[in-house]
């Protein structure tokens, strides 16, 4: 199994902090955000390679981080993929970056796809176990608790089996407080669908769009993330995350 970390954004809402440092390498409670991703994925059995896709500006930053992480925390193979973009005007988009990795690295394996700025407080070992047992596309979900919070995200409605029946981005009247987050499992057999999505000319940005396209075509299951999950979009929420995760 491979892990693909999406980290090619420019996080302009966090300027000036992200002018010289990528968002996933900003520290929260003493460690880079992306460490929370890998620290909590690391207990999933069978992960043999981590591929992080980033832009031309920050590729050296992530290579230095990967060298350090591998030396101190993990023996898994790391690959940094530079998508060649230099700013928001020529970025490939998250799904475009995913396709780039699939093509350039010639992947033919189950993949976990995750955004590098996710903050998880608990192990995701059970996510890997669940995904292997189902062999279907899986979307990580999180209950934000209130309708007001849900309006800010993609809101998911599921049937009794946990299969997605509705996924609406930022609805004015959410049907639930369950949101989709940037944590995905794609079994090997579904990778051609990612290629098809791009080939049909669909929007290559925002990885949730791929799930919105997929769920009417084939089953997409959900898995609820335990503990605390946090989304950082501003300096204020970064400060809040520092306070919350310092207590974890």
C-alpha positions as CSV (number, residue, x, y, z in Angstrom):
1,X,0.0,0.0,0.0
2,X,1.1,3.5,-0.8
3,X,0.4,6.8,0.9
4,X,0.1,9.9,-1.3
5,X,0.3,13.2,0.6
6,X,-1.2,16.3,-1.1
7,X,0.9,19.3,-0.3
8,X,1.2,21.5,-3.4
9,X,-1.0,24.4,-2.2
10,X,0.2,27.9,-1.4
11,X,-2.1,28.6,1.6
12,X,-2.4,32.3,0.7
13,X,-4.8,32.9,3.6
14,X,-1.9,32.2,6.0
15,X,0.5,34.8,4.5
16,X,3.0,35.9,5.5
17,X,3.6,32.6,7.4
18,X,3.4,30.6,4.2
19,X,5.5,32.8,2.0
20,X,8.6,31.0,2.9
21,X,7.3,27.8,4.5
22,X,4.6,25.4,3.3
23,X,1.5,25.1,5.4
24,X,2.0,21.4,6.3
25,X,5.4,22.3,7.8
26,X,4.1,25.0,10.1
27,X,4.3,23.7,13.6
28,X,1.3,22.9,15.9
29,X,2.1,22.1,19.5
30,X,5.8,21.7,18.7
31,X,5.8,19.6,15.5
32,X,4.9,20.1,11.8
33,X,1.3,19.5,10.8
34,X,2.4,16.8,8.4
35,X,3.9,14.8,11.2
36,X,0.4,14.4,12.7
37,X,-0.6,12.8,9.4
38,X,2.3,10.3,9.2
39,X,2.5,9.6,12.9
40,X,-1.1,8.5,12.9
41,X,-0.9,6.6,9.6
42,X,2.3,4.8,10.5
43,X,0.5,2.0,12.4
44,X,-1.3,0.8,9.3
45,X,0.2,-2.5,8.3
46,X,1.6,-2.8,4.8
47,X,2.5,0.8,4.0
48,X,5.8,0.5,2.1
49,X,6.1,3.9,0.4
50,X,5.1,7.5,1.1
51,X,4.9,9.9,-1.8
52,X,4.4,13.6,-1.2
53,X,3.5,15.9,-4.1
54,X,4.3,19.6,-3.8
55,X,5.2,22.6,-5.9
56,X,8.4,23.9,-7.2
57,X,8.7,26.5,-4.5
58,X,8.6,24.1,-1.6
59,X,10.0,20.9,-2.9
60,X,13.4,21.5,-1.2
61,X,11.6,22.1,2.1
62,X,9.8,18.8,2.0
63,X,12.8,16.9,0.9
64,X,14.7,18.2,4.0
65,X,11.7,17.3,6.1
66,X,11.4,13.8,4.6
67,X,15.1,13.1,5.1
68,X,14.7,14.0,8.8
69,X,11.5,12.1,9.3
70,X,12.9,9.0,7.8
71,X,16.1,9.2,9.8
72,X,14.3,9.6,13.1
73,X,10.9,8.0,12.8
74,X,10.4,5.7,9.8
75,X,12.3,3.4,7.5
76,X,9.6,3.6,4.8
77,X,10.7,4.8,1.4
78,X,9.9,8.5,0.8
79,X,9.5,10.2,-2.6
80,X,9.0,13.9,-3.1
81,X,7.3,14.7,-6.4
82,X,7.6,18.3,-7.7
83,X,4.5,19.2,-9.8
84,X,6.4,22.2,-11.4
85,X,3.9,24.8,-10.4
86,X,5.1,28.2,-9.0
87,X,1.9,29.9,-7.8
88,X,-1.8,29.6,-7.8
89,X,-2.0,30.7,-11.5
90,X,-0.4,27.5,-12.8
91,X,-1.1,24.9,-10.1
92,X,-2.4,21.5,-11.2
93,X,-5.0,21.2,-8.5
94,X,-5.2,18.4,-5.9
95,X,-6.7,15.8,-8.3
96,X,-4.4,16.9,-11.0
97,X,-1.5,16.3,-8.6
98,X,-2.9,12.9,-7.8
99,X,-3.0,11.9,-11.4
100,X,0.5,13.2,-11.9
101,X,1.8,10.9,-9.1
102,X,-0.1,7.9,-10.5
103,X,1.4,8.5,-14.0
104,X,4.9,9.6,-13.0
105,X,5.4,6.9,-10.3
106,X,3.5,4.2,-12.3
107,X,1.5,3.2,-9.3
108,X,-0.4,-0.1,-9.4
109,X,-1.4,-0.6,-5.7
110,X,-4.0,0.4,-3.1
111,X,-3.5,4.0,-2.1
112,X,-4.3,6.2,0.8
113,X,-4.6,9.8,-0.2
114,X,-4.4,12.5,2.5
115,X,-3.9,16.3,2.7
116,X,-0.7,17.2,4.4
117,X,-2.3,19.8,6.6
118,X,-4.7,17.4,8.4
119,X,-4.4,17.4,12.2
120,X,-5.3,14.0,13.8
121,X,-5.1,13.3,17.5
122,X,-5.4,9.5,17.3
123,X,-4.1,6.6,15.4
124,X,-5.6,5.7,12.0
125,X,-4.7,2.1,12.2
126,X,-8.3,1.1,12.2
127,X,-8.8,3.1,9.0
128,X,-6.4,0.8,7.2
129,X,-8.0,-2.3,8.6
130,X,-11.5,-1.1,7.6
131,X,-10.3,-0.2,4.0
132,X,-8.7,-3.6,3.5
133,X,-11.8,-5.4,4.7
134,X,-14.1,-3.6,2.3
135,X,-12.1,-3.1,-0.9
136,X,-14.1,-0.1,-1.9
137,X,-13.4,3.6,-2.1
138,X,-13.5,5.0,1.4
139,X,-13.9,8.7,2.5
140,X,-12.8,9.8,6.0
141,X,-15.6,11.6,7.8
142,X,-15.8,13.7,10.9
143,X,-18.8,15.0,12.9
144,X,-18.3,18.7,13.5
145,X,-21.1,18.7,16.0
146,X,-23.1,21.8,14.8
147,X,-25.0,22.8,11.6
148,X,-23.2,26.2,11.6
149,X,-19.8,24.4,11.4
150,X,-21.1,21.9,8.8
151,X,-22.0,24.7,6.4
152,X,-18.3,25.4,6.0
153,X,-17.5,21.9,4.6
154,X,-18.7,19.2,2.3
155,X,-21.6,17.5,4.1
156,X,-22.2,13.8,3.8
157,X,-25.3,11.8,4.2
158,X,-25.0,8.0,4.4
159,X,-27.3,5.0,4.4
160,X,-27.5,2.3,7.1
161,X,-24.4,0.6,5.6
162,X,-22.3,3.8,5.7
163,X,-22.4,4.2,1.9
164,X,-22.6,7.8,0.7
165,X,-26.0,8.8,-0.7
166,X,-25.4,12.6,-0.7
167,X,-22.3,14.8,-0.7
168,X,-22.9,18.5,-1.0
169,X,-20.3,21.2,-0.7
170,X,-21.1,24.0,1.8
171,X,-24.8,23.5,1.8
172,X,-26.9,26.4,3.3
173,X,-29.1,23.7,5.1
174,X,-26.9,20.7,5.9
175,X,-28.7,17.4,6.3
176,X,-26.2,16.3,8.9
177,X,-23.2,17.5,10.8
178,X,-21.0,14.8,9.2
179,X,-18.4,16.2,6.8
180,X,-16.0,14.6,4.4
181,X,-12.3,15.4,5.1
182,X,-9.2,15.0,2.9
183,X,-8.6,11.3,3.8
184,X,-9.3,8.7,1.1
185,X,-8.7,5.1,0.3
186,X,-8.7,4.0,-3.4
187,X,-8.3,0.3,-4.0
188,X,-6.0,-0.6,-6.9
189,X,-8.9,-1.6,-9.2
190,X,-10.4,2.0,-8.9
191,X,-7.3,3.9,-10.0
192,X,-8.4,4.1,-13.7
193,X,-11.5,6.1,-12.5
194,X,-9.1,8.8,-11.4
195,X,-7.7,8.9,-14.8
196,X,-11.2,8.9,-16.3
197,X,-12.2,11.9,-14.1
198,X,-9.4,14.0,-15.5
199,X,-9.8,12.8,-19.1
200,X,-13.4,13.9,-19.1
201,X,-12.3,17.5,-18.3
202,X,-13.7,17.7,-14.7
203,X,-12.4,20.2,-12.2
204,X,-8.9,19.1,-11.1
205,X,-8.9,21.1,-7.9
206,X,-10.3,20.1,-4.5
207,X,-10.1,16.3,-3.9
208,X,-13.6,16.1,-2.6
209,X,-14.9,16.8,-6.1
210,X,-13.6,13.3,-7.1
211,X,-15.7,11.7,-4.5
212,X,-18.8,13.7,-5.6
213,X,-18.2,12.4,-9.1
214,X,-17.6,8.8,-7.9
215,X,-20.4,8.1,-5.4
216,X,-23.3,8.0,-8.0
217,X,-21.2,5.6,-10.2
218,X,-20.0,3.1,-7.6
219,X,-20.1,2.5,-3.8
220,X,-18.2,5.0,-1.7
221,X,-18.0,4.0,2.0
222,X,-17.3,6.2,5.0
223,X,-15.1,5.9,8.1
224,X,-15.4,8.2,11.0
225,X,-12.1,9.7,12.2
226,X,-11.7,9.2,16.0
227,X,-10.5,11.8,18.5
228,X,-9.8,15.4,17.3
229,X,-9.5,16.4,13.7
230,X,-8.7,20.0,12.9
231,X,-8.8,22.1,9.8
232,X,-6.6,25.2,9.8
233,X,-7.5,28.0,7.4
234,X,-6.3,31.1,9.1
235,X,-3.8,32.4,11.7
236,X,-6.6,32.5,14.2
237,X,-7.4,28.8,13.8
238,X,-3.7,28.0,13.8
239,X,-3.4,29.6,17.2
240,X,-6.5,27.7,18.4
241,X,-5.0,24.4,17.1
242,X,-1.9,25.1,19.1
243,X,-3.9,25.4,22.2
244,X,-6.0,22.3,21.6
245,X,-3.2,20.0,20.5
246,X,-0.9,21.1,23.3
247,X,-3.5,19.5,25.7
248,X,-3.7,16.2,23.7
